[in-house]
Amino acid sequence: MRANLTRNGIARGGSLTITDRRLVFQPSNFEAMLRVKPHSWPLDQIARVGTAPQGRGPFSGAWVQRLALQMNDGAEALLVVPDVDEVVREIEALI
């Protein structure tokens, strides 16, 4: 599915794949040219999944509700995805 990963206050375009073992963000070809790297989150490392409230950052994707992943080590990942509530339910069923 299309997705934007927020890193350092900027939403980077790409796609999110959900498997039975992990979530994988693959940057678009354009973002990869800008040295944006793929990211992977093993499902057994995800402590909580939910949504992040809207914010004000003009380039962070914060104008819409985002997918929020809280990892066991306290790290957080924010992604803009279509149908965020449905994606939350899908991931919750896997973790």
WOBELKA-V531030 format. One record per helix or strand. SS is the DSSP state (H for helix, E for strand). FROM is the first residue (numbers start at 1). TO is the last residue. If there is no record, write none. Layout:
((SS/FROM/TO) (SS/FROM/TO))
//
This chain:
((E/2/7) (E/10/18) (E/22/27) (H/29/33) (E/39/42) (H/43/45) (E/46/52) (E/66/71) (E/76/81) (H/84/94))
//
